[in-house]
Amino acid sequence: MNNNSQTELIRQHLEEGHAITAIMALNMFNCFRLAARISDLRHNGMNIITRTVKANGKSFASYEVVA
């Protein structure tokens, strides 16, 4: 799967109202570089926010589209 395919799948996931994290992107779309794909989507006009999630003593990013 190339970057464009991953970007499109992530775009669809976000547009359906779902948030996404790096581990989700890896498991669902075999995407190791979610932040890069999010950057591509932002560059193409998507209004995506980043939330910091804390769980089990760790922090990670969760991305979602602003309504």
N, C-alpha and C positions, 0 to 999 in steps of 0.2 A: 504494500500500500504506500503510495507516495504522499508527500506533504499536502498536496492539493486535495487528495481524497480524505485525508485525516482532517484537514481544515473544514471541509464541507460537512463531514459527519459531526464534528464538534459544533459547527454553526447550527446544524439541524437540532442537535441535542439542546443547545442553549435556547433556541427559538421556541422549543416545545415547553419552555419554562423550567427546565432542570438546571441545577447547579452542577459544576464539574470540578473535580480535584485531580491532581496528577496521578494518583493511584487508580482512580476511575478511568482516566484517559488511557492509561497503560492497559488495564484489563479489558476495556470495551473496544478500543480502537488501535491497540498496539502502538500508542503514541508515547514516546519517551521524552518529548520536548513540548509539553503542553504550553508553557509560557511563551514559546516562540509561535505556536499556532494562535494563541490568544492575541499576541502582538499583530499577527497577520490580519486577524479579524477586526481588530481595532483600527488598523490602517485602512481597512476597507469600509469603515464607517459604523461598525457595531459599537454600541454603547455598553461596554462590559465593565462591571465593577469587580474588585478583588476584596474578598473578606478574609480575615485571618481567623482560622479555626484552631482552637486548642483542645486536644484530646490526648489522654494518656501521657501527660507531661510533654507533649510535642506540639509544635505550631506548624500549620501548613496553610496554603492558599486555596480558597474556593472561589470559583469564578461564576458569575451569573449576569444575565442581561438586565439592564435597568428598564423598567416598564415606562 
